[in-house]
Amino acid sequence: MKFVRFRKDDCCSYGLLEGDLVKKIEGDIFGDFKITECCYDIADVEILIPCQPSKIVCVGLNYRAHAQEVNLALPEEPVIFLKPPSAALPHKGKIVRPAMSGRVDYEGEVGIVIGKMAKNVKPEEAYSCIFGATCFNDVTARDLQSKDGQWTRAKSFDTFAPFGPCIATGLNYDNLSIELLLNGEVKQKSNTSDLIFNISQIVSFISQVMVLMPGDVIATGTPSGIGPMNSGDTVQVKVEGVGVLENYVV
C-alpha cells in the first residue's frame, strides 16, 4: 500500500494512493484509520510530506563505495546525525540554495518511516517497528560541512530534507534499489543490500540512543556518486516499490 498526505480545499488529510487516484483516509495511519470512498485525481490535490516526523535521523557513511569516495574509514558502528523537521520538503517542492553556501550537494537515500514507538529494540524486533519506506534526499551544503568540522549547519537549512511522495508498506527493506537522477542523468545507483549496517541494525542502534516515535524518518545513508546541484536543476530520487521524489533547485 502507498500512503500520502495531501491538501484539498484547505483541508489536509492522509490518503491511499492507487494509480492516479487518492482515496481519502479518516483517522491516523499510525493508529486507527478508515479508507473512505471519497476519491480525488492526484492532479487535483497538493501532495504534502507523507508524515510529520518529530525528528529526522540520518545515517552517514553507510555504503562502502561512498566512504571510499570521501576518503573516510568504514565506521565500526552507525554514524548518526539529525536534521530538523523544519527542513522537510514535499515532492515537487523547491530546494533553496542558501546564500552562505557555494556548493549544495544531492544525496539520494532510502527513508524508513517508523510505525510505533521504539526504545531499546533488538535487531530482530526492529522490522515490527517499521511502517514503510519513502524516498529521501539528504541535501548538504558541502563547503560548510568541510568548514565547520561537524554537520549541523550544512545539513539543516530549510528545504534540505525532501522526502516522499508517499510511504510504501510491505516491502523487503533490505533489498530495495535506489537511483538518483540529476536533470535526467543517473548519478547514483545502488541497493540497500549493499548497506554496511542493514535496516534492522540501524533501527535497533538508534532506538538505544533516542526513542523513535510513529512518523519519525530514518535516512539510511547515501551511495557513491554524490555531487553538486545548481539553480535550475531537477533532482529525482527513485526507490523500488515507492516511486519518484522530484524537486527543483532555486
C-alpha positions as CSV (number, residue, x, y, z in Angstrom):
1,M,0.0,0.0,0.0
2,K,1.1,3.6,-0.7
3,F,0.1,6.3,1.8
4,V,0.2,10.1,1.1
5,R,-0.7,13.3,2.8
6,F,-2.5,15.9,0.7
7,R,-4.3,19.2,0.8
8,K,-7.6,19.7,-0.9
9,D,-9.7,22.9,-0.3
10,D,-7.5,24.0,2.6
11,C,-8.0,20.6,4.3
12,C,-5.1,18.3,5.0
13,S,-5.7,14.5,5.0
14,Y,-4.0,11.2,4.7
15,G,-4.8,9.2,1.6
16,L,-4.3,5.8,-0.1
17,L,-2.6,6.2,-3.5
18,E,-4.0,3.8,-6.1
19,G,-2.6,4.7,-9.6
20,D,-3.6,8.3,-10.3
21,L,-6.3,8.3,-7.6
22,V,-6.1,9.3,-4.0
23,K,-8.7,7.7,-1.6
24,K,-9.2,9.9,1.4
25,I,-8.4,8.4,4.8
26,E,-10.2,9.3,8.1
27,G,-8.0,9.0,11.2
28,D,-4.3,8.5,11.7
29,I,-2.4,6.0,9.6
30,F,-0.2,5.3,12.6
31,G,-3.2,4.3,14.7
32,D,-6.9,3.8,13.8
33,F,-8.0,4.8,10.4
34,K,-10.6,4.2,7.7
35,I,-10.2,4.3,4.0
36,T,-13.3,6.1,2.6
37,E,-14.9,6.0,-0.8
38,C,-14.0,9.7,-1.4
39,C,-11.6,9.8,-4.3
40,Y,-9.6,12.6,-6.0
41,D,-7.4,12.6,-9.1
42,I,-3.9,13.2,-7.9
43,A,-3.6,16.1,-10.3
44,D,-6.3,17.9,-8.3
45,V,-4.6,17.8,-4.9
46,E,-1.4,19.2,-3.4
47,I,0.9,16.4,-2.3
48,L,2.5,17.2,1.1
49,I,5.3,15.4,3.0
50,P,3.8,12.0,3.7
51,C,4.2,12.2,7.5
52,Q,5.1,14.8,10.1
53,P,8.2,13.4,12.0
54,S,9.2,14.6,15.4
55,K,12.7,14.1,14.2
56,I,14.7,13.0,11.1
57,V,17.6,10.8,11.9
58,C,20.2,10.3,9.3
59,V,23.0,7.7,8.9
60,G,26.3,8.7,7.4
61,L,28.9,6.5,5.6
62,N,26.6,3.5,5.3
63,Y,27.7,2.4,1.8
64,R,31.3,1.2,1.3
65,A,31.7,2.9,-2.0
66,H,30.6,6.2,-0.6
67,A,33.0,6.0,2.3
68,Q,35.8,5.4,-0.2
69,E,34.9,8.3,-2.4
70,V,35.1,10.7,0.6
71,N,38.3,9.0,1.8
72,L,36.9,8.0,5.2
73,A,37.4,4.8,7.1
74,L,34.5,2.4,7.4
75,P,32.6,3.0,10.7
76,E,32.6,0.4,13.4
77,E,29.1,1.4,14.4
78,P,26.4,3.6,12.7
79,V,27.3,7.3,12.4
80,I,24.1,9.2,13.1
81,F,23.1,12.9,13.0
82,L,19.8,14.8,13.0
83,K,18.0,17.1,10.6
84,P,15.3,19.4,12.0
85,P,11.7,18.7,10.9
86,S,11.7,22.3,9.6
87,A,14.0,21.1,6.8
88,A,11.3,18.8,5.4
89,L,10.2,19.5,1.8
90,P,7.5,17.7,-0.2
91,H,7.5,16.2,-3.6
92,K,7.7,18.9,-6.3
93,G,9.0,21.4,-3.7
94,K,11.9,23.8,-4.3
95,I,15.3,23.2,-2.8
96,V,16.6,26.7,-1.9
97,R,20.4,27.2,-2.1
98,P,21.4,29.3,0.9
99,A,23.4,32.5,0.2
100,M,26.2,31.4,2.7
101,S,27.0,28.2,0.7
102,G,28.9,27.9,-2.6
103,R,28.2,24.2,-3.1
104,V,25.0,22.3,-2.4
105,D,25.0,18.5,-3.0
106,Y,22.4,15.8,-3.5
107,E,22.4,12.6,-1.5
108,G,19.8,10.1,-2.6
109,E,18.7,7.7,0.1
110,V,16.0,5.2,1.2
111,G,14.0,6.6,4.0
112,I,12.4,4.4,6.7
113,V,9.3,5.6,8.5
114,I,8.7,4.3,12.0
115,G,5.2,2.9,12.7
116,K,5.2,2.5,16.5
117,M,7.2,3.7,19.5
118,A,10.6,2.0,19.6
119,K,13.1,2.1,22.5
120,N,15.9,-0.3,23.1
121,V,14.6,-2.7,20.5
122,K,16.7,-5.7,19.4
123,P,17.6,-6.0,15.7
124,E,15.2,-9.0,15.3
125,E,12.4,-6.8,16.7
126,A,13.1,-3.8,14.5
127,Y,11.1,-4.7,11.5
128,S,7.9,-4.8,13.6
129,C,8.5,-1.1,14.3
130,I,8.7,0.0,10.7
131,F,5.7,1.4,8.9
132,G,7.2,1.7,5.5
133,A,9.7,3.2,3.1
134,T,10.0,6.5,1.3
135,C,12.4,8.4,-1.0
136,F,14.8,10.9,0.7
137,N,17.3,13.4,-0.4
138,D,19.9,14.4,2.3
139,V,20.7,17.8,0.8
140,T,24.0,19.0,2.1
141,A,26.0,22.3,1.9
142,R,29.2,20.5,1.2
143,D,31.5,23.5,1.6
144,L,30.0,24.3,5.1
145,Q,30.3,20.7,6.1
146,S,34.1,20.8,5.5
147,K,34.4,24.3,7.0
148,D,32.5,23.5,10.2
149,G,34.0,20.2,11.0
150,Q,30.6,18.9,12.1
151,W,27.4,18.6,10.1
152,T,24.6,20.5,11.8
153,R,24.6,23.7,9.7
154,A,25.4,22.0,6.5
155,K,22.5,19.6,6.8
156,S,19.9,21.7,8.4
157,F,18.8,24.5,6.1
158,D,15.2,24.9,5.3
159,T,14.2,22.7,2.3
160,F,17.3,20.4,2.9
161,A,15.2,17.3,3.7
162,P,13.0,16.4,0.8
163,F,11.1,13.2,1.2
164,G,8.1,11.4,-0.3
165,P,6.0,11.4,-2.4
166,C,4.4,8.5,-0.4
167,I,5.1,5.9,2.2
168,A,5.1,2.4,0.8
169,T,4.4,-0.6,3.0
170,G,5.1,-4.3,2.8
171,L,8.5,-4.1,1.1
172,N,11.7,-6.0,1.6
173,Y,13.6,-3.1,3.1
174,D,16.9,-4.9,2.8
175,N,16.7,-5.3,-0.9
176,L,15.5,-2.0,-2.4
177,S,17.1,-0.5,-5.5
178,I,17.8,3.3,-5.3
179,E,18.7,5.8,-8.0
180,L,19.3,9.5,-8.1
181,L,19.0,11.4,-11.3
182,L,20.1,15.0,-12.0
183,N,18.4,16.5,-15.0
184,G,17.6,13.0,-16.2
185,E,21.1,11.6,-15.9
186,V,21.7,8.8,-13.4
187,K,24.3,10.0,-10.8
188,Q,23.8,7.4,-8.0
189,K,22.6,3.8,-8.3
190,S,22.7,1.1,-5.6
191,N,20.7,-1.3,-3.5
192,T,20.0,-1.4,0.3
193,S,21.6,-4.9,0.2
194,D,24.9,-3.0,0.0
195,L,24.4,-1.2,3.2
196,I,27.2,-1.6,5.8
197,F,24.6,-1.6,8.6
198,N,21.3,-3.1,7.5
199,I,17.9,-1.7,8.2
200,S,17.2,-3.7,11.4
201,Q,20.7,-2.8,12.8
202,I,20.1,0.9,12.1
203,V,16.6,1.0,13.8
204,S,17.9,-1.0,16.8
205,F,21.0,1.2,17.2
206,I,19.1,4.5,17.0
207,S,16.5,3.2,19.4
208,Q,19.2,2.7,22.0
209,V,20.1,6.3,21.7
210,M,16.7,8.0,21.5
211,V,13.1,6.9,21.5
212,L,11.7,6.6,18.0
213,M,8.1,7.8,17.6
214,P,5.5,7.0,14.9
215,G,6.1,9.1,11.9
216,D,9.8,9.6,12.6
217,V,12.0,9.2,9.5
218,I,15.4,7.5,9.2
219,A,17.5,8.3,6.2
220,T,19.6,5.2,5.8
221,G,22.7,6.5,4.0
222,T,23.7,7.5,0.5
223,P,25.5,5.5,-2.2
224,S,28.6,6.7,-4.1
225,G,28.2,9.4,-6.7
226,I,27.3,12.4,-4.6
227,G,27.7,15.8,-6.4
228,P,26.6,19.4,-6.7
229,M,23.3,20.8,-7.7
230,N,22.8,24.2,-9.3
231,S,19.9,26.6,-9.6
232,G,17.6,25.4,-12.4
233,D,18.4,21.7,-11.8
234,T,15.8,19.0,-11.4
235,V,16.7,16.2,-9.0
236,Q,14.9,12.9,-8.7
237,V,15.2,10.1,-6.2
238,K,13.8,6.7,-7.2
239,V,13.2,3.9,-4.7
240,E,12.0,0.5,-5.8
241,G,8.4,-0.1,-4.7
242,V,8.0,3.6,-3.6
243,G,8.1,5.8,-6.7
244,V,9.9,9.0,-7.6
245,L,10.6,12.1,-5.4
246,E,11.2,15.1,-7.7
247,N,12.4,18.5,-6.6
248,Y,13.7,21.7,-8.2
249,V,16.7,23.7,-7.2
250,V,16.5,27.5,-6.9
